Amino acid sequence: MTHVALTIAGSDPSGGAGIQADLKTFHQFGVYGEAAITLLTVQNTRGVTAVEHLAPDFVSAQIRAVLEDIPPHAIKTGALGTRGIVEAVACELASVTCPIVVDPVMISKHGAPLMTDDARQALLTMLLPRATLITPNLHEAEAMTGLPVTNLDQMKEAARALSGLGAAAVLVKGGHLDDDLLVDVLFDGQDFHAYPARRIDTPHTHGTGCTYSATIAALMARGGRLDVLMINAKHFIDQAIQNNPGLGGGQGPVNHFVSAIPGMSQAESLALGFLGPFQVGPPHPGGKVSFDLRGRAPESEFTLPPKD
């Protein structure tokens, strides 16, 4: 079975973020990648100098073409830009049954705005209720909830608030915490799970959020339980930052070529086709993926096992 994932996001010509980062990440996990482009940027590791949004109808046509021919086992969204694009994406994904990861990208690594205020409101009302998982950083969680989010307790409160708005699960990322120990907090609708990592002293973190959410989408496409596959996702992004290639004269990209399997080399993990230790169970017969959200499911044809 060939696992497939679709990214709906912007383009980064420097290759560190956006659909370029997503497709490289999908490939690293043995997942066939598809892409629908929402916006074009002029950027490199030093900054963003221009952003052009595509017409919502054109975005819709890209998504529809993919869904009709090679339907994915998981979808992730990234930078959506305008209210019209958010509405178009939400409309096209209305009848989708696979997991959807929403990365609510609002600004670039260099501070360039990538989402308008009215687009943010549309995301909250139209796309967030369709999300299997939403992955805001601290600033995005604050913008979406109106709550201060600067510590672990506030991260939990923000996660509960976003879950109350309809997201099946919420991952509040702690990369901007003022601490040497950075903790990501996952709320699966019932329980909290923490994924800690030591701060890595490097400026080269361009595309971290895109790569992280793409990793989660790729693992969802392969099947497994969310709280468990997150262990693998956290390991991958941590290693990608730690082993960054140091490219460019500014904030360079992470390393998308680190091993997808903890404890194995890149070559070994690719040779195995990513039969990783955190994949829980084989896909269901008939090509359906077994994906367990621990109790809260989006409306879909997937059967999620009850919580233990």
C-alpha positions in Angstrom: 0.0 0.0 0.0 1.3 3.5 -0.9 0.5 6.0 1.8 -0.4 9.5 0.5 -0.4 12.9 2.2 -1.6 16.3 0.8 -0.2 19.6 1.9 -2.2 22.8 1.2 0.2 25.7 1.9 2.4 28.4 0.5 5.6 28.2 -1.5 9.1 29.0 -0.2 11.6 29.3 -3.0 14.5 28.8 -0.6 13.1 25.4 0.2 13.1 25.6 4.0 9.4 26.1 4.7 6.0 25.7 3.0 5.2 23.0 0.5 8.9 22.4 -0.2 9.6 21.5 3.4 6.3 19.4 3.6 7.1 17.3 0.5 10.7 16.6 1.7 9.3 15.5 5.0 6.6 13.3 3.5 9.3 11.6 1.4 11.5 11.0 4.4 8.7 9.0 6.1 8.0 6.9 3.0 4.8 8.9 2.1 3.9 10.0 -1.4 3.4 13.8 -1.2 0.9 16.0 -3.1 0.6 19.8 -2.9 -2.0 22.5 -3.5 -0.4 26.0 -3.4 -2.2 28.8 -1.7 0.3 31.7 -1.9 3.7 32.5 -3.4 6.5 34.2 -1.5 9.7 35.9 -2.4 12.0 34.9 0.5 15.3 33.4 1.6 17.0 32.9 4.9 17.3 36.6 5.4 13.7 37.6 5.0 10.4 37.8 3.1 10.1 40.6 0.5 6.8 39.8 -1.2 3.7 37.6 -0.9 1.2 36.9 -3.6 -2.1 35.1 -2.8 -3.6 32.8 -5.4 -7.3 33.1 -6.4 -9.5 31.0 -4.1 -11.1 29.3 -7.1 -7.7 28.2 -8.3 -6.8 26.8 -4.9 -10.1 25.0 -4.9 -9.4 23.5 -8.3 -6.0 22.2 -7.2 -7.5 20.5 -4.2 -10.4 19.0 -6.2 -8.1 17.6 -8.8 -6.1 15.8 -6.3 -9.0 14.5 -4.2 -10.7 13.1 -7.3 -7.7 11.2 -8.6 -5.3 10.3 -5.8 -7.1 10.8 -2.5 -4.7 11.2 0.5 -4.6 9.3 3.8 -3.9 12.5 5.6 -4.0 16.3 4.9 -2.2 19.2 6.4 -2.8 22.9 5.9 -0.2 25.7 6.3 -0.2 29.3 5.2 -3.6 30.2 3.8 -3.4 33.9 3.7 -6.9 35.3 3.0 -10.4 34.7 4.1 -11.3 33.6 0.6 -8.7 30.9 0.5 -9.6 29.7 4.0 -13.3 29.4 2.9 -12.3 27.6 -0.3 -10.1 25.1 1.6 -12.8 24.5 4.2 -15.4 23.9 1.5 -13.2 21.4 -0.4 -12.4 19.5 2.8 -16.0 19.4 4.0 -16.5 15.8 2.9 -13.0 14.5 3.5 -12.8 11.5 5.8 -9.0 11.3 6.4 -7.2 13.1 9.3 -6.6 16.8 8.8 -3.7 18.6 10.5 -4.2 22.4 10.6 -1.0 24.4 11.1 -2.4 28.0 11.7 0.6 29.9 10.1 0.1 33.6 10.8 3.6 35.1 10.3 6.8 34.0 8.8 10.0 33.2 10.7 11.1 36.8 9.8 7.9 38.5 10.9 6.1 38.9 7.6 2.3 38.5 8.0 0.9 35.4 6.2 -2.7 35.6 7.4 -5.2 38.5 7.5 -7.3 39.1 10.6 -10.5 38.1 8.8 -8.8 35.0 7.5 -8.0 34.1 11.1 -11.6 34.4 12.1 -12.6 32.2 9.2 -10.1 29.6 10.2 -11.6 29.5 13.7 -15.2 29.1 12.5 -14.8 27.1 9.3 -11.6 25.1 9.3 -10.8 24.4 13.0 -14.0 22.4 13.5 -12.8 20.1 10.7 -9.4 19.6 12.2 -8.2 16.3 13.6 -5.3 18.2 15.1 -4.3 21.9 15.2 -0.7 22.9 15.9 -0.3 26.5 17.1 2.8 28.0 18.6 2.4 30.2 21.7 1.8 33.4 19.7 -0.8 31.7 17.4 -2.5 30.1 20.4 -2.8 33.6 22.0 -4.1 35.1 18.8 -6.8 32.5 18.4 -8.0 32.3 22.0 -7.4 35.8 23.3 -5.7 34.2 26.3 -2.1 34.8 27.5 0.1 31.8 26.7 3.5 32.0 28.3 3.8 28.9 30.5 2.6 25.3 30.7 -0.6 26.0 32.7 -1.6 28.6 30.2 -0.7 26.3 27.3 -3.2 23.8 28.8 -5.9 26.4 29.1 -5.4 27.5 25.5 -5.5 23.8 24.3 -8.8 23.3 26.1 -10.2 26.5 24.6 -9.3 25.5 21.1 -10.7 22.0 21.7 -13.9 23.7 22.8 -14.1 25.5 19.4 -14.2 22.1 17.6 -10.7 20.8 17.1 -10.5 17.1 17.9 -7.0 17.5 19.3 -4.7 20.4 20.0 -0.9 20.6 20.1 0.4 23.8 21.6 4.1 24.1 20.8 6.4 25.4 23.4 9.3 26.5 21.2 9.0 30.1 22.3 8.9 29.4 26.1 11.4 31.3 28.1 13.1 28.3 29.5 15.9 25.8 28.6 13.3 23.0 28.7 10.8 23.4 25.9 7.6 21.4 26.3 4.9 20.8 23.6 1.5 20.1 25.1 -1.0 17.8 23.4 -4.7 17.7 24.4 -6.5 14.8 22.8 -9.9 15.9 24.0 -9.6 14.0 27.2 -6.0 13.8 28.4 -2.9 15.9 28.3 0.4 14.6 27.0 3.8 16.4 27.3 6.7 16.2 24.9 9.8 17.9 26.3 13.1 18.7 24.6 16.1 20.8 25.6 16.6 24.2 23.8 19.0 24.0 20.9 21.2 27.1 20.6 21.0 27.8 16.9 19.5 30.5 14.6 18.7 27.8 12.0 15.1 27.0 12.7 13.4 28.2 9.4 10.5 25.9 8.6 10.3 24.2 12.0 6.6 24.5 12.3 5.9 23.4 8.7 8.3 20.4 9.1 6.8 19.4 12.4 3.2 19.4 11.2 4.2 17.6 8.0 5.8 14.9 10.1 2.7 14.4 12.1 0.6 14.3 8.9 2.9 11.7 7.4 2.7 9.6 10.5 -1.1 9.9 10.5 -1.1 8.7 6.9 0.8 5.6 7.9 -1.5 4.9 10.9 -1.1 4.8 14.6 -2.2 6.4 17.8 -1.8 10.1 18.1 -0.1 10.3 21.5 2.3 7.6 20.5 3.2 8.8 17.0 3.9 12.2 18.5 7.0 10.7 20.2 8.4 10.0 16.8 7.4 13.4 15.4 9.0 15.2 18.3 12.2 13.1 17.9 12.4 13.9 14.2 12.0 17.7 14.5 14.4 17.8 17.4 17.1 16.0 15.3 16.3 18.1 12.3 17.1 21.3 14.3 20.1 19.8 16.0 21.6 18.7 12.7 20.7 21.7 10.6 22.9 22.2 7.5 23.7 25.8 8.3 22.6 27.1 4.9 22.2 30.7 4.0 23.2 34.0 5.6 20.3 34.3 7.9 17.9 31.9 9.7 18.6 28.7 7.8 16.5 25.6 7.3 16.4 22.5 9.5 17.7 19.2 8.2 14.9 17.3 6.4 17.2 14.3 5.8 17.7 13.1 9.3 16.5 9.5 10.0 12.8 9.0 10.3 13.4 6.2 12.8 15.1 6.9 16.2 18.4 5.1 16.5 18.8 4.4 12.7 20.7 6.1 10.0 18.9 7.9 7.2 19.9 5.1 4.7 18.7 2.3 7.1 15.3 4.0 7.8 14.7 4.5 4.0 15.7 1.0 3.2 13.1 -0.3 5.7 10.5 1.9 4.1 9.8 3.4 7.5 8.5 0.4 9.4 9.1 2.4 12.6 8.7 1.4 16.2 5.9 3.9 16.8 3.6 2.7 14.1 0.7 1.0 15.9 -0.8 -1.8 13.9 -1.0 -2.4 10.2 -3.4 -0.5 7.9 -6.9 -1.9 7.8 -7.8 -4.2 4.8 -9.1 -2.3 1.9 -6.6 0.6 2.2 -8.0 2.3 5.2 -5.6 3.5 7.9 -6.1 2.7 11.5 -5.8 6.0 13.3 -6.6 6.3 17.0 -7.3 9.7 18.4 -8.0 8.3 21.9 -11.7 9.0 22.1 -12.6 12.0 19.9 -13.0 11.5 16.2 -13.7 13.9 13.5 -16.7 13.0 11.3 -15.2 10.4 9.1 -15.4 6.8 8.0 -12.5 5.9 10.3 -13.3 3.7 13.2 -11.4 4.9 16.2 -10.9 2.4 19.1 -12.4 3.4 22.4 -10.0 4.8 25.0 -8.5 2.1 27.2 
